[in-house]
């Protein structure tokens, strides 16, 4: 199973970006989304250190909410 998480781009340096994922900042490559004009403030899906798709803020929020519900259900078990 592959897993990608949404992150907000906070800094770009060439084809590398610093992304905020739930308050944790990580570096990610933008090489796979070079044709999608990613900028600071945009959301991207991150998988194994690579941005694999640019997504809009509403989609990012929906994914994060789903993650929150899964985590909540898991802690209730």
C-alpha positions in Angstrom: 0.0 0.0 0.0 1.3 3.4 -0.9 0.6 6.4 1.4 0.8 10.1 0.5 0.2 12.9 2.9 -0.7 16.5 2.1 1.8 19.2 3.0 1.8 23.0 2.6 4.8 24.5 0.7 6.5 27.0 3.0 9.8 27.5 1.1 11.2 26.7 -2.3 14.8 26.4 -3.4 15.2 25.2 -6.9 13.5 21.8 -7.2 13.4 21.3 -3.4 10.7 22.5 -1.1 10.2 22.8 2.6 6.7 21.6 3.4 4.7 21.7 6.6 2.9 18.5 7.4 0.8 18.9 10.5 3.3 21.3 12.1 6.3 19.2 11.2 8.6 20.6 8.5 10.2 18.3 6.0 12.2 18.7 2.7 10.6 17.3 -0.4 11.6 17.1 -4.1 9.5 19.0 -6.6 11.0 17.2 -9.6 7.9 15.1 -10.2 5.5 18.1 -10.2 7.7 20.5 -12.2 5.0 20.9 -14.8 2.4 21.9 -12.2 3.8 25.4 -11.2 4.0 24.8 -7.4 4.5 27.9 -5.3 4.8 28.9 -1.7 1.4 28.4 0.0 0.3 25.6 -2.4 -0.5 22.1 -1.1 1.2 19.0 -2.5 0.9 15.3 -1.8 4.1 13.9 -0.4 5.3 10.3 -0.8 8.7 9.1 0.2 10.2 12.6 0.0 8.7 13.5 -3.3 5.8 15.8 -4.1 3.7 13.6 -6.4 0.8 16.0 -7.1 -0.4 19.5 -6.5 -3.8 19.6 -4.7 -6.1 22.4 -3.7 -6.6 23.5 -0.1 -10.0 22.0 0.2 -8.7 18.6 -0.9 -5.8 18.8 1.6 -8.2 19.7 4.4 -10.5 16.8 3.5 -7.6 14.4 3.6 -6.3 15.8 6.9 -9.8 15.5 8.4 -10.0 11.9 7.3 -6.7 11.2 8.9 -7.9 12.8 12.1 -11.0 10.6 12.1 -8.9 7.4 11.6 -6.6 8.4 14.4 -9.5 9.2 16.7 -11.2 5.8 15.9 -7.9 4.0 16.5 -7.4 5.7 19.9 -10.9 4.7 20.9 -10.3 1.0 20.2 
